[in-house]
């Protein structure tokens, strides 16, 4: 597998993905977590907290953490489950996907350990393929039940997007949808706004979302397009100033330059019978904002996973 595996001074083995136009991505074996995605101009597209904790067993705030088998505190496990603070391995047999044999793709795997079975007594294999291409980052997560009984799980790819100024950002594609408001005792509401904008703390789980969501950064004139499949929910989060000050691993002003829009399975957990496999897919791409803002074709939003 001709990839660039480096050991940093912080002790975290990381895989550096590159592609011909000059963009790059970095993926840690710790948590199977993408921690950097830079475009061909070497601009960082993912947010990383200025106070991120890089010492296990803490989770790293930024990039794209993986929440499995639980989201938040919706279960008996630690916050967001344990996948994000376990050491993953390189996966030499990603079947049925063809092997990744280039500099721009990597396959990782996390298998249940004796330690995990004590707190979550289910045998599983969690796989992740990360692929970098020009202007695009693709993640394909898969969960296989290797137990002799069925189990259910939640799953979330927490996408920390780097933005210029949160008050200048809007999210399109979630209008008219139902959501759980985590700041209001998880009560269910219907989104009334034409687009989501931010002027305070925000934490919602949108339900039955389309395959495409747009995160429009007016100041940078850049739009992130988030395409997802197999993950029907979407979490939108910004802590704003008071919560940012209360979070030990987030800088006081960091909330201004970040927005989380997550691909998720939360409302209806996935149920897998023995030897069944679930597969999701997420693609993030960047386009100039003029292409996207206010011009989302509703037919493509509803039906088009390209």
TAJOZI-V320008 format. One line per field, one symbol per residue. phi: phi as a letter, one per 40 degrees, with the letter a starting at -180 (. if undefined). Layout:
phi = ???
This chain:
phi = .cbcbbbcccgccbbbcbadchcaabbcccgfbcbaabcccgccbbcbdcbdcbbdcccccigbcbcacabfbcicccdggbccbbccbcbcbcdcccdcbacbaabbabbcbdcccccacacabbbabbbbbdgabbbbcabbcbcbacababaaccccccbcadcbbbbbhbcgccaccccbffccbbcbccacbbaidaabbcbfcccbbbbbbcccfbbcbbbaagbccacbaacfcccdccccbbcdbcdcbbacbbcabbcbdcbbcdgcbbbbabbbbbbccdcbcgbccdccdcbbcc
